Amino acid sequence: MATNFLVHEKIWFDKFKYDDAERKYYEQMNGPVAGSCHQENGASVILRDIARARENIQKSLAGSSGPGASGGPSGDHSELIVRIASLEVENQSLRGVVQDLQQALSKLEARLSLLEKSSPTHRATAPQTQHVSPMRQVEPPTKKAATPAEDDEDDDIDLFGSDNEEEDKEAARLREERLRQYAEKKAKKPALVAKSSILLDVKPWDDETDMAQLEACVRSIQLDGLVWGGSKLVPVGYGIRKLQIQCVVEDDKVGTDLLEEEITKFEEHVQSVDIAAFNKI
């Protein structure tokens, strides 16, 4: 398993061979007497040349693609000129917009003044003043010279007062009559009675209890607002059966506590009473 893993793994097993070949090459280039110091100096010189070349390449790339590559200060000056020119164009366009708004505002003011002059209210005011003045001049002088006695007689004459009083009395009489009829109609209407449907489970003591006698005892209970319904015997287990009986009660007159109390009075036949279902009608 280890050999298979190493076969597929990319490992440079022959690196020492290439290191020996590279060392021999530098020994031939620098001479056999140079030793290890000369080898290290040659490698450092090569690395220094490579670093210098990279630095020159980066500087040249930065100088050719930078924002200030073309001309230095002259490039900044040209950019400033371009920005000033664009601001001047924008200023001219804004001036044109302001002038258009001023012209539109002046036109709206002129139209508003024309509409105010030609509105019907101004036309109607002048005839009213001209028409009212002659009417005041034509007023008869006799009315102004009326005596106090005549004024008293005019006050005594009431042309519409009696009719208004009769109408008020008639309206009050009709309203009272309608209220009385409504009260009588409401009193005759039967009131709604709240009723409930109850399903009772009556359990005997044992399987020897006479279920017919038990049912007769339960149905012998007669209360105002209680109506007995259908019944059936339901097996419980070990030969014991329970009586399941339906009844309808008026909520204001008969309650579940009263029913349980009345049924459990038959202690010889009844062991317990449970409410199997309770529904409003």
Disulfide bonds with the S-S distance in Angstrom:
none
